[in-house]
């Protein structure tokens, strides 16, 4: 997946990790690559993760510093709830980068987005995750199908990890 991101010219890279050791290692590698190449158009959207995992990172100085450095390299970090935001701020993540949100999509946000097509004439949307029901892959496909009629210049690119399909 890192190779896809490094070679692609994406408007935004959306990463949807859970805040746990396994996910942070996998997606942390992608964030590291993006940070080292100074790619800042990254949205990190945490929708899961235990308070215990956040506490463990906060209490481990090297992990805390690395996590803050990686997340501060992203354009935005989205979390579900003020406690999650507070934990990231305590780790050193810039509070101006953190947005508390909910899991519902506001279609009006798309209307406000820059609709200029890139030089290729196509606007790619990249989904990088396990193809897992809990990661929202079915909702993404449904939403893209509805949007494609209004925005025919959009492409959906789906990159899956080498894990077994668990639909």
KOLZA-66292 format. One record per residue (C-alpha): z negated, y, x negated. Coordinates in steps of 0.25 Angstrom, whole numbers, plus 2048, in hexadecimal, padded with zeros to 3 digits. Layout:
N
+-----+-----+-----+
|  zz |  yy |  xx |
+-----+-----+-----+
|   Z |   Y |   X |
...
+-----+-----+-----+
END
This chain:
167
+-----+-----+-----+
|  zz |  yy |  xx |
+-----+-----+-----+
| 800 | 800 | 800 |
| 7FD | 80A | 7F5 |
| 80C | 808 | 7F0 |
| 811 | 80C | 7FE |
| 808 | 819 | 7FE |
| 80C | 81C | 7F0 |
| 81B | 81B | 7F2 |
| 81B | 820 | 800 |
| 81D | 82F | 804 |
| 813 | 82F | 810 |
| 80F | 83C | 817 |
| 801 | 836 | 819 |
| 7FA | 829 | 815 |
| 7F0 | 824 | 81F |
| 7E6 | 81A | 819 |
| 7DD | 813 | 823 |
| 7D2 | 80C | 81B |
| 7C4 | 807 | 820 |
| 7B8 | 80C | 818 |
| 7B5 | 7FF | 811 |
| 7B7 | 7F9 | 803 |
| 7C3 | 7F1 | 806 |
| 7CB | 7FC | 80D |
| 7C6 | 807 | 803 |
| 7CB | 7FF | 7F7 |
| 7D9 | 7FC | 7FE |
| 7DB | 80A | 803 |
| 7D4 | 811 | 7F8 |
| 7DF | 80C | 7EF |
| 7E9 | 813 | 7F8 |
| 7E1 | 81F | 7F8 |
| 7E0 | 81F | 7E8 |
| 7EF | 81E | 7E7 |
| 7F1 | 82A | 7F0 |
| 7E6 | 832 | 7E9 |
| 7EC | 82F | 7DB |
| 7F9 | 833 | 7E0 |
| 7F4 | 840 | 7E7 |
| 7F9 | 83B | 7F4 |
| 7F0 | 843 | 7FE |
| 7F6 | 840 | 80C |
| 7ED | 835 | 80F |
| 7E5 | 833 | 81B |
| 7D9 | 829 | 81A |
| 7D5 | 824 | 827 |
| 7C8 | 81D | 827 |
| 7C6 | 816 | 835 |
| 7BC | 80B | 830 |
| 7B1 | 809 | 826 |
| 7A2 | 807 | 826 |
| 797 | 811 | 823 |
| 792 | 807 | 819 |
| 79F | 807 | 811 |
| 79F | 816 | 811 |
| 790 | 816 | 80C |
| 794 | 80C | 801 |
| 79F | 815 | 7FC |
| 796 | 821 | 7FC |
| 78B | 81A | 7F4 |
| 795 | 815 | 7EA |
| 799 | 822 | 7E1 |
| 7A6 | 81C | 7DB |
| 7AA | 818 | 7E9 |
| 7A6 | 825 | 7F0 |
| 7AD | 82D | 7E5 |
| 7BA | 825 | 7E6 |
| 7BA | 824 | 7F5 |
| 7B8 | 834 | 7F6 |
| 7C3 | 836 | 7EB |
| 7CD | 82D | 7F3 |
| 7CA | 833 | 800 |
| 7CB | 841 | 7FB |
| 7D9 | 83E | 7F7 |
| 7DD | 83B | 805 |
| 7E2 | 846 | 80E |
| 7D9 | 842 | 819 |
| 7CE | 838 | 81C |
| 7CB | 834 | 82A |
| 7BF | 82D | 82F |
| 7B9 | 829 | 83C |
| 7AC | 830 | 83E |
| 7A3 | 83B | 837 |
| 79B | 830 | 830 |
| 7A7 | 82B | 829 |
| 7AB | 839 | 825 |
| 79D | 83C | 820 |
| 79D | 830 | 817 |
| 7AA | 834 | 811 |
| 7A5 | 842 | 80E |
| 799 | 83C | 808 |
| 7A2 | 834 | 7FF |
| 7A9 | 841 | 7FA |
| 7B5 | 841 | 803 |
| 7B9 | 84F | 807 |
| 7B5 | 852 | 815 |
| 7C1 | 85A | 817 |
| 7CA | 84E | 816 |
| 7C2 | 846 | 820 |
| 7C5 | 846 | 82E |
| 7BD | 83F | 839 |
| 7C6 | 839 | 844 |
| 7C7 | 82E | 84E |
| 7D1 | 823 | 84F |
| 7D9 | 829 | 85A |
| 7E6 | 82F | 856 |
| 7E9 | 83D | 85B |
| 7F8 | 83E | 85E |
| 7F8 | 84D | 85D |
| 7F5 | 84C | 84E |
| 803 | 846 | 84C |
| 809 | 852 | 853 |
| 803 | 85C | 849 |
| 808 | 854 | 83D |
| 813 | 858 | 835 |
| 81F | 852 | 83B |
| 829 | 856 | 830 |
| 830 | 849 | 82B |
| 82F | 846 | 81C |
| 83C | 847 | 813 |
| 83F | 838 | 817 |
| 840 | 83C | 825 |
| 835 | 832 | 829 |
| 826 | 833 | 82A |
| 81F | 827 | 826 |
| 811 | 823 | 82B |
| 80A | 819 | 822 |
| 800 | 80F | 827 |
| 7F9 | 808 | 81C |
| 7EE | 7FE | 820 |
| 7EC | 7EF | 824 |
| 7F4 | 7EC | 831 |
| 7E7 | 7EA | 838 |
| 7E4 | 7ED | 847 |
| 7D8 | 7F5 | 843 |
| 7E0 | 7FE | 839 |
| 7E8 | 803 | 845 |
| 7F6 | 7FD | 842 |
| 7F9 | 7FB | 850 |
| 7F5 | 809 | 855 |
| 7FE | 80E | 849 |
| 80A | 807 | 84E |
| 808 | 80B | 85C |
| 806 | 819 | 858 |
| 812 | 819 | 84F |
| 81B | 813 | 85A |
| 817 | 81F | 863 |
| 819 | 829 | 858 |
| 826 | 824 | 854 |
| 82E | 828 | 860 |
| 829 | 837 | 85E |
| 82A | 836 | 84E |
| 836 | 82D | 84B |
| 836 | 831 | 83C |
| 828 | 82A | 83A |
| 827 | 81D | 833 |
| 81B | 814 | 833 |
| 819 | 80D | 826 |
| 80E | 802 | 826 |
| 808 | 7FD | 819 |
| 7FF | 7F1 | 81A |
| 7F5 | 7EB | 810 |
| 7F7 | 7DD | 80C |
| 7ED | 7D8 | 815 |
| 7EF | 7CE | 821 |
| 7F4 | 7D4 | 82E |
| 7E8 | 7D4 | 838 |
| 7EE | 7D9 | 845 |
+-----+-----+-----+
END
